[in-house]
């Protein structure tokens, strides 16, 4: 039975809502020899939490600032650097998980451009098929004071009412920073339709890289597609 995740025990800055979601997604992995990589680790408390939860896991952390974590088991490894440094990300992947990570968690800058850079580099190159990528704190894009955030404009504002009169199928949408990135990632789930020749799509026709996404308050869980997932999507097109 996996341990119950409690942040206060480890000085980990994660709300209980997040930890409850992690327990739900991680329960089947708790006793496996998984490899987990977390970007943005503050004082390193979350790494100790993951080490105790995944009894056989190898835990890797990255932070912009130097972080020292006391770990007599040797199962924790920490790197210092920028999440947008793809050369560093590649070195970490090659040294710690040449066959890929099972779980990657981004709790780093929460800036859309940097998050997008590290996401696609790690997802494409260093996450196993069927692996899980988690992006935390995506709702900062609604904060006017955040570096790439902006105040939300409700659809019933005068400007948006005019847009609806001109383009009846347009749904006004906030697209700043992390919020815009998450909405952009949703498009990947429809990539087989976006590129479908039968629907005047943009070739080449390809299947989504995501098996599924679950969007929660503050967290997004993305499962990487496997060959079996591609076969199932292909079957939809054969049956259409």
N, C-alpha and C positions, 0 to 999 in steps of 0.2 A: 504494500500500500504506500503510495507516494506521500511525502511530507506535505503538510499544509503550508502554503506560502503566506508569510507574514513579514512585511517590509520592515517594521519597527525593530525587529530582532537583529537586523543586519545593517541598519542605517542606509537603507535603499529607498530612494525617493520615488516610490511607485504607489499609487492609491490602491486600496483593496479591490476596487472594481477591476482594475487592470489584472491584479493577481488572480482574481476569481476566473477571469477569462483565460489566463495562462494555464491555470490548473486544468480547465476543461480541454484545452488544446494539447497540453503536455502529458496528460495522464497516461496515455499509451506508450509514451517514450521514457517514462521515469526510470525504468529498470534496464534500459538499453545503453550500449556504449556510444552515445551520441556525441557529436561535436557541435558546440554552440558558440556563436560569435556575437558579441554585443558591442555596438558602437555608441559611445557616450556613457561612461561608467562613473562619473563624479569621483567619489572617494573609494569606489570599488566594492561597496557593500553588496550590490546586486550579484556580482560574480560569486561571492561566498554563498549567497542564497541559491543560485543555480547549481553550485557545486554540491550543496546539501540535498537539493531536490533530485538532481540526476546523480545518483550514487556512483555510477560508472562513467560519467560524462567527462569530456575534456572541454574546458571553458576558456574562451579567449576574449579579451577585452581590448578596446581602443579608446583613447581619449586624447583631446588636444593638449591637456596638461599632464605632467608626470604623475603617475599613480603607483603606489606601492601596496601590494596586497600580501598579507602573511598567509602562506598556504603550505603547510608541511607535507601535504599529499603530493604536491607537484602537478596537480591537475589544472591549475590556473596559469595562464600566460597573458601578460599585459604588454601592449605596445603603446607608444606615444606618437601622435600625428593627426593629420587632418583627414576627415572622412571623404573629402574631395580629391585626395591624392591617390589616383588609381594605381600608380606604381607601388605605393605602400600596401594598398589593399591586395594587389596581386602577390606581393611578397608574403603577406600574412597568410593568404590562401594556400600558397605553395608550401610554406613551412608547417602550417598547422592542419590543413585539410586538403591535401592534394587530390583526394577523391570527392571532395565537396563537404560543406557543412550541412548538418541536418536542420539546424535552426539558426536564423540570423535575426537579430533585433536591432532596430535603429532607434536609439534614444539620444541622438547626438545634437546637431545644431537646430533641428526643426525649421530649417530654411529650405524652401522648395528646391532651388537650384542644386544645392549641395546634396540634399536627400535624393534627388533624382539621379545625380551622377553616381553616388555610391550604390543606389538600388540597382540600376541596370547593370553596372559592372559586376557586382557580387551575384545578383540573381542569375545572370546569363552564364557566368564563368565559375562560380564557387558555391552554388546551392545545388544539392542533389535533386534529381527528379523526385517529386513527391515531398520535397522539403518545404519548410515553412519560413516565410519572411514576414516579420512584424514591423510595422511603422507606428511609432508612438506620437501622441500629442499633435495630430494633424489639424486640430481645430484652432491652433494659433493663427491660422490664415484669416480668421474672422476678427483678430485683434488689431485695431488701428495703430497701436503703439509698437506692434511687432515689426521687425525689419522689413519683411515682405508681406505683411498683413494689410488688411483694409476693412473699413466698416462695411457691414452687410447692408445692402439696399433691398428692402422688401419689394416683392413683385407688384404690389399695388401702388407703388410710388407713381407720380404723374409721368415721369420719363418712361417707366416700364409699361404703363398703360398705353402710351403712344406706340411703343414698339409692338405691343400685341395687336394693335389695330393695323399696323403695316405688315406684320409677319405673324399670321395667326398660329403657326406651328412653332413659333419661337418660345422657349421657356426661359425667362430671365434667370441667370445663374451667377453666383459668386465664384470667381475663379482665381482669387489671389493666393499666392504662396502655396502652402501645404495643401489647402483645400483644392486649389486648381490641379495640383499634382495628383491627388487621389482621384479626382474626376477624370483626369487624363488616363490613369491606370485602368479605369473601368473600360475604356475603349479596347484595351487588350483582350478583354473577355469576348468582345464582338469581332475580333480580327478575322475570323473565318467568313463573316458576312461582309466586312469591309473590303476584303480582297476577292470576293466570290465573282468569277467571270459570269456566272448565270444571273447575277444581280448588277451587272455593269460595274463591278468593283475594280480596284486597282491591283493589277497582278504584281508579283506572283501570289497565287492563292496559298494561304498558310493557315495553320490552326493556332488557337490561342496558346500563349505560353503559360497561362494560368489555368489550373483546374477549377479554382473558385476563389472568391474574395468574400470575406466577412467584415463588414464595416461596423465598428462598435464606437460608442462615445469615447473618443480619444485614441482608439487603436484600429489598425487595419491588419487583418490576417490574410496572407496570400499564400496559397498552396501551388507549388510549381507542377505543371503538367507532366505526366508520364506518357510513354508510348501508348498505353492502354487508353488514356484519356483522349489522345489524338484519334485513335481508332473509333472511339465512341462518337466524337464530333464528325468524323468522316462518314460514319453510318447515317447521321442525320441528313447529310447532303445526298447520299445515295437514295434515301427513302423519300426525299422531297420531290 
